[in-house]
Amino acid sequence: MYGWMFRHLPGPLWMRIVLSVLLLAAALALLVQFVFPWLEQFTSLTDSTIGAAQIP
């Protein structure tokens, strides 16, 4: 899965490693900045249940 991207990058091995790390970091940054906040509105992961139960 990862090899297809690595084979198409230009340069020697060390440059392909650096470029692949930078591309993966950029993809992760885009996910954290845009995709995950947009997706949060459709999930209830931020709803807290602590203190919701009333003990009689």
Buried (B, 14 or more C-beta within 10 A) or exposed (E): EEEEEEEEBEEEEEEBEEBBEEEEEEEEEEEEEEEEEEEEEEEEEEEEEEEEEEEE
